[in-house]
């Protein structure tokens, strides 16, 4: 959690708000890969990439 706090402090102090959507998209893609890897919908997720 320290990493997220440091990242948030960096974004607010230097007004780097354009990083927030990129971080959100990367987290979303990571969650899709992790949760989709062991489920029955895995073949459908792999066709997206």
Secondary structure, 3 states (H helix, E strand, C coil): CHHHHHHHHHHHHHCCCHHHHHHHHHHHHHHHHHHHHCCCCHHHHHHHC
